[in-house]
Amino acid sequence: MEYQIMGKTATLRNEEPQATIVDGREFPMEGVEMFTSDIAPKAKDNASLVNKLPIELLLEIFWRYVHGEDICPVPSHAYKIPTSCQSSGDPVRVSQVCSLWRAIAFSSPTLWSTIYFNTTVRSHFDRLSHHIHRSAAVPLTLTIDMQRIRRPKLFQPGAMQKALQSALAQLPRCRRLYLNFSWEMQTWLVQNLPPTPPLQLEEFSAYIPGWSSGSRSTLKLCTYLHSSPRLLAAKWKGVHAFGRTTELLVQHIPRDVRVVEMEDFHSLDDLVPFLKGCERLERLSSYISKATRLQSPALRLDHLQSLSLSTMGNLAATLGSLTLPSLTELTLDHFWDMGHAGVLHADIGWAALLAMVERSGCRIQRLTYKRNGGNNGEDPYVAEEDLLHTLESPLFDSLTYLSLEGSFGNATLMGLTLLPGHRKTLPGLKSLEVKGCWSTDGVWSELVMSRSGQALESAHILLRGPSQSNFSRDMMLVLPSVDVHAEWRELDHKTGLALG
């Protein structure tokens, strides 16, 4: 790689870090001092021993400071703007340390290739143009966070609108794109899309609450973002779609896509024709509002590794229609239907899940189950017996991570406790999280102790009710090899909220 540093050409050999070439001269690793003194003025701001490091190592340090370990990992939810796409460090600050650092920063476009633009932060307006200029032609990771306009008069032809237009003009350069636009902006946003499609786009996440799924604006935005032949991850939140509208929204997504998150697409039936063509799909997230009409089993996804389903009802029919031989991670978000009795749909379809696992021959390693909702402080009922029957099955012996959230009790903890002379439930479990459990530290300690000699590495619990116990501290002294953490939270029975 070649960089113009202090007016001289520096070639950085990533594959051969022992040497650096400057203006045709090769400097070995031990000649870094000679190299830095040759390209930088002899000034006090370059006297630091850090500046004697190889330039390629300094670039690596700057990169990790600006971008973090991962540029932008796939976010778990489409509607959350991933914080990792906000630069953990500012390249402007790097450039202000000394002349050498400024030369390196200004000569490295990749340091400026992650742009986070929030219309509520005035300083982002100036930073935007600086990043666009310094990033040259490098593919971008761009986040545009346009919240609801509280004072519409401010959105007049001026700084904000020009900055947004400048940001949107970069879409054809984007490799990763994250949009958060309210319904008030849909017409303006679509009208200002660049004529050139984003052919380099590999991943996008769009949160557009309040947009009409059947509107021309929504369909045009979907078609525009789905036009990239390189698209690997498509994530939508805020678009409520049914029937023909769903087909129109997904028809342009490349069939070799790896990740599809349709958080508000209310019918799996409408997605099946599209999903059948996605032979390389690895992650699917969807909201299911009604039972499927598909015949069992109707959908086989050979490469799907992660499945996340949200529902207020029962998923028995949905799970019965799926065959997923590669599935390793399953998330079930089970809302309480407040319009009915608390026990209605308490069983999300555990028997159907067992049948699906057996039919698919998959080995699930991570399971997350959430039972949320409630009305007037009342907790939704949890079908603990059905859950435990599922976990006790040998089909779940491959499980290494289990997370439970809801109104669980002693029955769940005791069911997960290993007892002498009994078959071991989840023998390979390494990490256990239980949030919102009505139990005591005594029952919890028995569970942790019974698994301490097995594979368990971490055990975290949130117990409801008051306690003055030093349980976590004592358990960590007794079991130094296990990360044990317990919290006690007294709840207001009227509101269900934590006190204090």
FENFENLIN-V382995 format. One record per backbone hydrogen bond with DSSP energy under -0.5 kcal/mol. NH is the residue of the N-H (numbers start at 1). CO is the residue of the C=O. E is the energy in kcal/mol with one decimal. If there is no record, write none. Layout:
# FENFENLIN-V382995
nh={NH & NH}
co={CO & CO}
e={E & E}
This chain:
# FENFENLIN-V382995
nh={3 & 5 & 5 & 6 & 8 & 10 & 10 & 11 & 12 & 12 & 13 & 13 & 14 & 19 & 20 & 21 & 22 & 22 & 23 & 25 & 27 & 29 & 31 & 32 & 35 & 36 & 37 & 38 & 39 & 40 & 43 & 46 & 47 & 51 & 52 & 53 & 58 & 59 & 60 & 61 & 62 & 63 & 64 & 65 & 66 & 67 & 68 & 68 & 80 & 81 & 82 & 85 & 86 & 87 & 88 & 89 & 91 & 93 & 94 & 95 & 96 & 96 & 97 & 98 & 102 & 103 & 104 & 105 & 106 & 107 & 108 & 109 & 111 & 112 & 113 & 115 & 115 & 117 & 117 & 118 & 119 & 119 & 121 & 122 & 124 & 125 & 126 & 127 & 128 & 129 & 130 & 131 & 132 & 133 & 134 & 135 & 136 & 138 & 140 & 141 & 142 & 142 & 143 & 144 & 145 & 145 & 146 & 146 & 147 & 150 & 154 & 155 & 156 & 161 & 162 & 163 & 164 & 165 & 166 & 167 & 168 & 169 & 170 & 171 & 173 & 174 & 174 & 175 & 176 & 177 & 178 & 179 & 180 & 181 & 182 & 183 & 185 & 186 & 189 & 190 & 191 & 192 & 192 & 193 & 199 & 201 & 202 & 203 & 204 & 205 & 206 & 207 & 208 & 208 & 210 & 211 & 215 & 219 & 220 & 221 & 222 & 223 & 224 & 225 & 226 & 227 & 228 & 231 & 232 & 233 & 234 & 235 & 236 & 237 & 240 & 241 & 241 & 245 & 246 & 246 & 247 & 248 & 249 & 250 & 251 & 253 & 257 & 258 & 259 & 260 & 261 & 262 & 262 & 263 & 263 & 265 & 266 & 266 & 271 & 271 & 272 & 273 & 275 & 276 & 277 & 277 & 278 & 279 & 280 & 281 & 282 & 283 & 284 & 285 & 286 & 287 & 287 & 288 & 289 & 289 & 290 & 298 & 299 & 301 & 302 & 304 & 305 & 306 & 307 & 308 & 309 & 310 & 311 & 312 & 315 & 319 & 320 & 321 & 321 & 322 & 323 & 326 & 327 & 328 & 329 & 330 & 331 & 332 & 333 & 333 & 334 & 334 & 335 & 335 & 336 & 338 & 340 & 344 & 346 & 348 & 353 & 354 & 355 & 356 & 357 & 358 & 359 & 360 & 361 & 362 & 363 & 364 & 365 & 366 & 367 & 368 & 369 & 370 & 371 & 372 & 372 & 375 & 378 & 381 & 383 & 384 & 387 & 388 & 389 & 390 & 391 & 392 & 393 & 396 & 397 & 399 & 400 & 401 & 402 & 403 & 404 & 405 & 406 & 408 & 408 & 410 & 412 & 413 & 414 & 415 & 416 & 417 & 417 & 422 & 427 & 428 & 429 & 430 & 431 & 432 & 433 & 434 & 435 & 436 & 436 & 437 & 438 & 439 & 444 & 445 & 446 & 447 & 448 & 449 & 450 & 451 & 451 & 452 & 452 & 454 & 455 & 456 & 457 & 458 & 459 & 460 & 461 & 462 & 463 & 463 & 464 & 465 & 474 & 475 & 476 & 477 & 478 & 479 & 482 & 483 & 484 & 485 & 487 & 489 & 492 & 493 & 496 & 499}
co={10 & 3 & 8 & 4 & 5 & 3 & 8 & 21 & 1 & 10 & 11 & 19 & 12 & 16 & 27 & 11 & 20 & 25 & 9 & 22 & 20 & 18 & 28 & 29 & 31 & 32 & 33 & 34 & 35 & 36 & 41 & 43 & 44 & 48 & 49 & 50 & 54 & 55 & 56 & 57 & 58 & 59 & 60 & 61 & 62 & 63 & 63 & 64 & 77 & 79 & 80 & 82 & 83 & 85 & 66 & 66 & 89 & 90 & 90 & 91 & 92 & 93 & 94 & 94 & 98 & 99 & 100 & 101 & 102 & 103 & 105 & 107 & 108 & 109 & 110 & 113 & 141 & 115 & 143 & 116 & 117 & 145 & 118 & 120 & 121 & 122 & 122 & 123 & 124 & 125 & 126 & 127 & 128 & 129 & 130 & 131 & 133 & 135 & 173 & 113 & 140 & 176 & 115 & 178 & 117 & 143 & 144 & 180 & 145 & 148 & 151 & 152 & 154 & 156 & 158 & 159 & 160 & 161 & 162 & 163 & 164 & 165 & 167 & 168 & 170 & 170 & 171 & 140 & 140 & 203 & 142 & 205 & 144 & 207 & 146 & 209 & 182 & 183 & 185 & 186 & 187 & 188 & 189 & 190 & 197 & 198 & 175 & 175 & 233 & 177 & 235 & 179 & 206 & 237 & 238 & 208 & 212 & 215 & 216 & 217 & 218 & 219 & 220 & 221 & 222 & 224 & 225 & 228 & 202 & 202 & 259 & 204 & 261 & 206 & 238 & 239 & 264 & 242 & 242 & 243 & 243 & 244 & 245 & 246 & 247 & 250 & 254 & 232 & 232 & 283 & 234 & 260 & 285 & 236 & 261 & 262 & 241 & 264 & 267 & 268 & 268 & 269 & 271 & 272 & 273 & 274 & 275 & 277 & 255 & 278 & 258 & 258 & 306 & 260 & 308 & 262 & 265 & 310 & 266 & 287 & 266 & 321 & 321 & 323 & 300 & 301 & 282 & 282 & 329 & 284 & 331 & 286 & 333 & 288 & 348 & 315 & 316 & 317 & 318 & 319 & 299 & 301 & 324 & 305 & 305 & 366 & 307 & 368 & 309 & 331 & 332 & 370 & 311 & 333 & 372 & 336 & 337 & 341 & 343 & 346 & 349 & 350 & 351 & 352 & 353 & 354 & 355 & 356 & 357 & 357 & 327 & 362 & 328 & 328 & 401 & 330 & 403 & 332 & 405 & 334 & 370 & 378 & 375 & 342 & 346 & 382 & 383 & 384 & 385 & 386 & 387 & 388 & 390 & 393 & 394 & 396 & 365 & 365 & 431 & 367 & 433 & 369 & 435 & 406 & 436 & 438 & 409 & 409 & 410 & 411 & 412 & 413 & 414 & 419 & 424 & 397 & 426 & 400 & 400 & 458 & 402 & 460 & 404 & 434 & 462 & 462 & 408 & 437 & 440 & 441 & 442 & 443 & 444 & 445 & 446 & 447 & 448 & 448 & 449 & 451 & 427 & 451 & 430 & 430 & 483 & 432 & 485 & 434 & 461 & 487 & 437 & 489 & 470 & 471 & 472 & 473 & 474 & 475 & 479 & 457 & 482 & 459 & 461 & 463 & 497 & 491 & 492 & 490}
e={-3.1 & -0.9 & -2.8 & -0.5 & -1.9 & -3.5 & -0.6 & -3.6 & -3.9 & -0.6 & -0.6 & -0.6 & -1.0 & -1.6 & -2.3 & -1.9 & -0.5 & -3.1 & -2.3 & -2.3 & -3.5 & -1.5 & -1.8 & -1.3 & -2.0 & -2.9 & -2.1 & -1.3 & -1.4 & -1.6 & -1.7 & -1.6 & -1.8 & -0.9 & -1.6 & -1.8 & -2.2 & -2.6 & -1.7 & -2.3 & -2.8 & -2.6 & -2.2 & -2.0 & -2.6 & -3.1 & -0.5 & -1.4 & -1.2 & -0.6 & -0.7 & -1.9 & -1.7 & -0.6 & -1.1 & -1.4 & -0.6 & -0.8 & -1.3 & -2.1 & -0.6 & -0.9 & -1.4 & -0.5 & -2.4 & -2.2 & -2.4 & -2.9 & -2.7 & -1.0 & -1.2 & -0.6 & -1.4 & -1.6 & -1.2 & -0.6 & -2.9 & -0.5 & -3.1 & -0.6 & -0.5 & -1.8 & -1.8 & -0.7 & -1.4 & -1.6 & -0.6 & -1.8 & -2.1 & -1.1 & -1.5 & -2.6 & -2.5 & -2.2 & -2.5 & -2.3 & -0.9 & -2.4 & -1.8 & -2.6 & -0.5 & -2.7 & -2.6 & -2.8 & -2.9 & -0.6 & -0.8 & -2.9 & -0.7 & -0.9 & -2.4 & -1.4 & -1.9 & -0.7 & -2.5 & -2.5 & -2.5 & -2.4 & -2.3 & -2.4 & -2.9 & -1.7 & -1.5 & -1.8 & -2.0 & -0.5 & -1.6 & -3.5 & -1.9 & -2.3 & -2.5 & -2.8 & -2.0 & -1.9 & -0.9 & -0.6 & -1.6 & -1.1 & -3.1 & -2.3 & -2.2 & -1.2 & -0.6 & -1.3 & -1.9 & -1.5 & -3.0 & -1.6 & -2.0 & -2.0 & -2.8 & -2.8 & -0.6 & -2.4 & -0.5 & -1.5 & -1.4 & -2.1 & -2.6 & -2.3 & -2.5 & -2.5 & -2.3 & -2.6 & -2.3 & -0.9 & -0.6 & -1.2 & -3.0 & -1.7 & -2.6 & -1.4 & -3.1 & -1.9 & -0.8 & -0.7 & -1.0 & -1.5 & -0.7 & -0.6 & -1.5 & -2.1 & -2.2 & -1.8 & -1.1 & -1.5 & -1.3 & -2.2 & -2.6 & -2.3 & -2.5 & -0.5 & -3.0 & -1.8 & -0.5 & -1.4 & -1.2 & -0.9 & -0.6 & -0.8 & -1.3 & -0.5 & -3.0 & -2.5 & -0.5 & -1.1 & -1.4 & -1.4 & -0.6 & -1.3 & -3.0 & -2.2 & -2.3 & -2.1 & -2.3 & -1.0 & -0.6 & -3.4 & -1.6 & -0.6 & -0.6 & -1.3 & -2.7 & -1.9 & -0.6 & -0.7 & -2.5 & -2.4 & -2.4 & -2.5 & -2.6 & -1.8 & -2.3 & -0.6 & -3.1 & -3.2 & -2.1 & -0.7 & -1.2 & -1.1 & -2.0 & -0.5 & -1.3 & -2.7 & -2.2 & -2.7 & -2.5 & -3.0 & -2.7 & -0.5 & -0.8 & -3.4 & -2.6 & -0.8 & -1.0 & -1.2 & -1.8 & -1.3 & -1.8 & -0.7 & -1.8 & -2.3 & -2.1 & -2.3 & -2.6 & -2.4 & -2.6 & -2.6 & -2.0 & -0.8 & -0.5 & -0.5 & -2.8 & -2.2 & -2.2 & -2.3 & -2.7 & -2.7 & -3.2 & -1.3 & -0.5 & -0.8 & -1.5 & -0.9 & -0.8 & -2.0 & -2.1 & -2.9 & -2.1 & -1.6 & -2.3 & -2.3 & -1.1 & -2.1 & -1.7 & -1.7 & -2.7 & -2.1 & -2.2 & -2.3 & -2.9 & -2.2 & -2.4 & -1.8 & -0.5 & -0.5 & -0.7 & -1.4 & -3.1 & -1.9 & -1.3 & -0.6 & -0.6 & -1.8 & -0.5 & -0.6 & -1.6 & -2.3 & -2.3 & -1.8 & -2.5 & -2.1 & -3.1 & -0.5 & -1.1 & -2.5 & -3.3 & -1.4 & -1.9 & -2.6 & -1.8 & -1.7 & -2.4 & -2.9 & -2.1 & -1.1 & -0.6 & -0.7 & -0.8 & -1.5 & -0.6 & -0.9 & -3.3 & -2.2 & -3.0 & -2.7 & -1.9 & -2.4 & -0.6 & -3.3 & -2.3 & -2.3 & -2.6 & -3.0 & -2.0 & -1.4 & -2.0 & -3.1 & -1.8 & -3.2 & -1.0 & -2.5 & -2.0 & -2.6 & -3.0 & -0.6 & -3.8 & -3.0}
